[in-house]
Amino acid sequence: MRYGFTTGSCAAAAAKAAAYLLLTGREKRTITVETPAGIRFCADIAEIRRGEDWVQCAVRKDGGDDPDVTTGALICARVSFREQGCKDGDISIEGGAGVGRVTRPGLDQPVGAAAINHVPRAMIEREVREVCDAAGHTGGLFVEISVPEGEALAERTFNPRLGIAGGISILGTTGIVEPMSRRALLDTIRVELAQRRAEGAAYVAVSPGSYGQEFLRQTYGFDPERSVRCGNFIGETIDMGRELGFRGMLLIGHIGKLVKLSGGIMNTHSREADCRMELLAAAALFAGGSRELLERMLSCAATEEALALLAREEPEGALLSRAMGRVLERAVFYLNARAGEGLRVECLIYANACGELAKSAGASALLARIQTDPTAE
């Protein structure tokens, strides 16, 4: 299946082409950017517009074989000199028409900011700065990302529910869009697990995505390449681990996904189930939270927002700690009920704002074993 490129990659390519024309006076009909995945994106420039002191270029989003609602949309970048507040050397990035605004806390960007996530922002700045360096430009530039169809497209996404108003998000952690073929994803997970088992590993670390792997790297110095990404398929990954003969599996993930495990939900995709707030509220109730707190939690759009409410309730986050203990207890129960005999699953849950929230009794020992000698039976 054919992969595509994220809205973040398209925005970076459009911004680079616009900056090039603005600073050199020369048009580029194709432009190449480097994605975080290490794959080069050679983008066709679909539209070029010029003003007295600005240039706007557009790249048409290609989602590959992934059924993405943003495929075909124009991702535009206007680069200019004259925006106020843009200091020499600064690359200032803002969202325009069709790019959503964050209205609730707990998302990648703060409330009030354009929904351009941190990885795309870094890509845009890197590519535009490359052009500035090549052209000898030391002044500031202002980059405005817009999506003409963005407001209409956003109605077909989860943005309204998440608290992002007025348009789509500019997203992407790897810069590429991998086709969401269930069979292909499951086959990839099995291949990675089988490779580690063939190398003699009896214990393995798994995480739903790159954020969990990065948390392991930053917190424990664990090489992300030694863990397996399982996506939303946590139950199937446990099944594979048991079938392949693993003895221990450490699951590391963000509370937004792993809280679903406390309700026995083993596929964490929002299509399958999205009862994050209900399960968090149930844990808070078990931990002694008030009715008023539960009502406020149930109105939250993101788990990080609900965690912030919990953390403020008692000194030193005592209520939060008890609630996370309950989430972990139920998650570990369901994980090991799925695993059955022969495979023990340990769990570590974190949040962006709080860091490590909870870990099962054997998680630290299992992580140490995976780091030092995963082949020891």
C-alpha positions in Angstrom: 0.0 0.0 0.0 1.2 3.5 -0.8 2.0 5.9 2.1 1.3 9.6 1.9 2.4 12.8 3.7 0.9 14.6 6.6 -0.6 18.1 6.7 2.6 19.1 8.6 4.9 17.9 5.8 2.7 19.7 3.2 2.8 22.9 5.3 6.6 22.7 5.6 7.0 22.2 1.9 4.7 25.1 1.0 6.4 27.4 3.5 9.9 26.5 2.1 8.8 27.2 -1.5 7.2 30.5 -0.5 10.3 31.6 1.5 12.5 30.7 -1.5 10.6 32.8 -3.9 10.3 35.7 -1.4 14.0 35.8 -0.7 15.5 34.9 -4.1 12.8 36.0 -6.6 12.9 32.5 -8.2 10.0 30.1 -8.4 10.2 26.4 -7.6 7.5 24.1 -8.9 8.8 21.3 -6.8 10.4 21.4 -3.4 12.0 18.8 -1.2 11.7 18.6 2.6 13.1 16.0 5.1 10.4 14.3 7.2 11.1 13.2 10.8 10.8 9.6 9.6 13.9 10.2 7.4 11.9 10.0 4.2 12.3 12.9 1.8 9.1 14.5 0.5 9.3 15.9 -3.0 6.2 18.1 -3.2 4.6 19.7 -6.3 3.7 23.3 -5.8 0.0 23.5 -6.7 -0.4 27.3 -6.4 1.8 30.4 -6.3 0.6 33.9 -5.4 2.6 37.0 -4.8 2.0 40.4 -3.2 4.3 43.4 -2.6 6.0 41.9 0.4 4.6 38.3 0.7 4.5 35.1 -1.3 2.0 32.3 -0.8 2.5 28.7 -2.0 0.2 25.7 -1.7 0.8 21.9 -1.7 -2.1 19.5 -2.2 -2.3 16.9 0.5 -1.8 13.3 -0.6 -2.7 10.8 2.1 -1.6 7.8 0.0 -3.8 4.8 0.4 -5.0 6.0 3.8 -8.7 7.1 3.9 -7.9 10.6 5.2 -10.6 13.3 4.9 -7.8 15.9 4.3 -6.5 14.1 1.2 -6.8 16.5 -1.8 -7.0 19.7 0.4 -4.7 22.6 -0.4 -2.3 23.4 2.5 -1.2 27.0 2.0 1.7 28.9 3.5 2.1 32.7 3.2 5.6 34.0 4.1 6.1 37.7 4.6 8.4 40.3 6.0 6.2 42.9 7.6 4.2 41.3 10.4 4.5 43.1 13.7 6.3 41.4 16.5 8.6 39.4 14.2 12.1 40.0 15.5 15.3 39.6 13.4 16.2 36.0 13.1 12.8 34.7 14.3 10.6 32.4 12.2 7.1 33.2 13.5 4.4 30.6 12.7 0.7 31.3 12.9 -2.6 29.7 11.7 -4.9 31.4 9.2 -8.3 30.5 7.7 -9.2 26.9 7.9 -6.6 26.0 10.6 -8.3 25.3 13.9 -7.9 27.1 17.2 -7.4 25.3 20.5 -10.2 26.1 22.9 -9.6 23.5 25.7 -6.5 22.6 27.7 -4.7 19.3 27.5 -3.9 19.3 23.8 -0.5 19.7 22.0 -0.8 23.5 21.8 -2.1 25.9 24.5 -5.5 27.4 24.6 -5.9 30.2 22.0 -3.0 28.9 19.8 -3.4 27.7 16.3 -3.7 23.9 16.1 -0.3 23.4 14.5 1.4 20.7 16.5 4.9 21.0 17.8 6.5 18.6 15.3 5.1 20.4 12.2 6.1 23.7 13.7 9.7 22.4 14.1 9.6 21.1 10.5 8.3 24.5 9.1 10.9 26.5 11.1 13.8 24.1 10.0 12.9 24.3 6.3 12.3 28.0 6.2 15.5 28.7 8.2 17.4 26.5 5.7 16.3 28.9 2.9 17.1 32.0 5.0 20.7 30.7 5.6 21.2 29.9 1.9 19.9 33.3 0.9 21.8 35.2 3.5 18.7 36.6 5.1 19.1 37.4 8.8 15.8 39.2 9.4 12.6 37.7 10.7 9.9 36.0 8.7 6.3 35.4 9.4 4.6 32.2 8.2 0.9 31.8 8.1 -0.6 28.4 7.4 -4.1 28.2 6.0 -6.4 25.6 4.5 -9.2 27.0 2.3 -11.5 23.9 2.9 -10.4 23.5 6.5 -13.5 24.6 8.3 -15.7 22.3 6.3 -13.3 19.4 6.6 -13.0 19.8 10.3 -16.7 18.8 10.7 -15.7 15.4 9.5 -13.0 15.0 12.1 -12.8 14.7 15.9 -11.7 18.3 16.2 -15.0 19.7 17.4 -15.1 17.1 20.2 -11.5 17.7 21.2 -12.0 21.4 21.6 -10.4 22.6 18.3 -12.6 25.2 16.6 -12.7 26.7 13.1 -10.6 24.3 11.1 -8.4 21.3 10.8 -5.2 20.6 12.7 -1.7 20.6 11.2 -0.4 17.3 12.4 2.2 14.6 12.1 4.9 13.1 14.3 6.7 11.3 11.5 5.7 13.4 8.5 4.3 10.5 6.6 0.9 8.8 6.6 1.0 5.1 6.8 -2.1 3.4 5.3 -4.5 2.2 7.9 -4.8 -1.4 6.7 -5.7 -3.5 9.8 -4.1 -6.6 8.3 -0.9 -4.8 7.3 -0.6 -3.2 10.7 -1.1 -6.5 12.5 1.4 -8.2 10.2 4.0 -5.5 10.9 3.5 -6.0 14.7 3.8 -9.7 14.4 7.0 -9.4 12.3 8.7 -7.1 14.8 7.7 -9.4 17.7 8.8 -12.5 15.8 12.2 -10.9 15.0 12.9 -10.2 18.7 11.8 -13.7 19.7 14.0 -15.2 17.0 16.9 -13.2 18.5 16.2 -15.0 21.8 14.3 -12.3 23.6 11.8 -13.7 26.2 10.8 -10.2 27.4 9.7 -7.3 25.3 8.6 -3.6 25.7 5.6 -2.4 23.6 4.0 1.0 23.2 1.0 2.2 21.1 3.1 4.9 19.4 6.2 7.0 19.1 5.3 9.2 22.1 5.5 6.2 24.4 8.8 5.2 23.0 10.1 8.8 23.4 8.9 8.8 27.0 10.9 5.6 27.6 14.0 7.2 26.1 13.8 10.4 28.0 12.8 8.9 31.4 14.8 5.7 31.4 17.4 6.0 28.7 15.7 3.1 26.8 16.5 2.8 23.1 13.2 3.2 21.3 14.4 0.9 18.6 14.3 -1.9 21.1 10.6 -1.6 21.7 7.6 -2.6 19.4 4.9 -0.2 18.4 1.5 -1.9 18.7 -0.8 1.0 17.6 -4.3 0.6 18.9 -4.1 -3.2 18.8 -3.1 -4.0 22.3 -5.2 -7.1 22.7 -3.9 -8.6 19.4 -0.4 -7.8 20.4 -0.8 -9.7 23.7 -2.2 -12.6 21.8 0.8 -12.6 19.5 3.2 -12.4 22.4 1.7 -15.4 24.0 1.7 -17.4 20.7 5.3 -16.5 20.1 6.3 -17.7 23.5 7.2 -14.5 25.3 7.3 -14.7 29.1 7.0 -11.0 29.9 5.6 -7.9 28.1 5.9 -4.3 29.4 3.2 -2.0 28.0 4.0 1.8 28.1 1.5 4.3 27.1 -0.3 7.7 27.5 -3.3 7.8 29.9 -5.5 8.9 26.9 -5.2 5.4 25.5 -4.4 3.2 28.4 -7.3 4.4 30.6 -9.5 2.4 28.2 -7.8 -0.7 29.4 -9.3 -0.2 32.8 -12.7 -0.9 31.2 -11.4 -4.0 29.4 -11.2 -2.3 26.0 -8.3 -3.9 24.1 -8.6 -1.9 20.9 -8.0 1.7 21.8 -9.0 3.4 18.6 -11.8 6.0 19.1 -13.8 4.1 16.5 -14.0 1.2 18.8 -14.7 3.0 22.0 -14.2 6.4 23.6 -15.2 6.3 27.2 -12.0 7.9 28.6 -13.8 10.5 30.7 -16.3 8.0 32.1 -13.5 5.6 33.1 -11.4 8.4 34.6 -14.5 9.7 36.5 -15.2 6.1 37.8 -11.6 5.9 39.1 -11.9 9.3 40.7 -15.2 8.2 42.4 -13.5 5.1 43.7 -10.6 7.3 45.0 -13.0 9.6 46.9 -13.7 12.4 44.4 -16.7 14.6 44.9 -19.8 14.7 42.6 -18.9 18.2 41.6 -15.4 17.0 40.5 -16.9 14.1 38.5 -19.3 16.4 36.7 -16.4 18.7 35.7 -14.3 15.8 34.6 -17.1 14.4 32.4 -17.2 17.7 30.6 -13.5 17.6 29.7 -12.4 17.0 26.1 -8.9 15.7 26.8 -7.6 13.4 29.5 -4.8 15.8 30.4 -7.5 18.4 31.3 -9.2 15.9 33.6 -5.9 15.0 35.2 -5.3 18.7 36.0 -8.6 18.8 37.8 -7.7 15.7 39.8 -4.3 17.1 40.7 -5.7 20.2 42.2 -8.2 18.5 44.5 -5.8 17.4 47.3 -2.3 18.4 48.5 0.6 16.8 46.5 -1.8 15.1 44.1 -3.0 12.5 46.6 -6.4 12.1 44.9 -4.8 11.9 41.5 -2.4 9.2 42.8 -5.2 7.1 44.2 -7.3 7.4 41.0 -4.3 6.4 38.8 -3.7 3.5 41.1 -7.3 2.3 40.5 -6.9 2.8 36.7 -3.7 0.8 36.8 -5.1 -2.0 38.9 -8.0 -2.6 36.5 -5.9 -2.2 33.4 -3.4 -4.9 34.7 -6.3 -7.2 35.6 -7.7 -7.1 32.1 -4.3 -7.2 30.4 -3.4 -10.4 32.2 -6.8 -11.9 31.8 -6.2 -11.5 28.0 -2.6 -12.9 28.3 -3.5 -16.1 30.2 -0.9 -18.4 31.6 2.7 -18.2 30.6 2.8 -14.5 29.8 2.9 -11.8 32.4 2.0 -8.2 31.3 3.2 -5.2 33.3 2.1 -1.7 32.6 3.4 1.9 32.9 1.1 4.9 32.4 2.3 8.5 31.8 0.9 11.9 30.8 2.6 14.8 29.1 2.1 17.3 31.9 2.5 14.9 34.9 5.1 12.4 33.6 4.9 9.0 35.1 1.4 8.4 36.6 1.5 4.8 37.7 3.3 1.6 37.1 2.6 -2.0 38.1 4.6 -3.8 40.8 6.8 -5.7 38.4 7.3 -2.9 35.8 10.6 -1.6 36.9 12.2 -5.1 37.2 10.9 -6.1 33.8 12.2 -2.9 32.2 15.6 -3.5 33.8 15.6 -7.1 32.5 14.6 -5.9 28.9 17.4 -3.4 29.1 20.1 -5.7 30.3 19.2 -9.3 29.3 15.9 -9.9 27.5 17.0 -13.4 26.5 17.1 -14.7 30.1 14.4 -17.3 30.5 
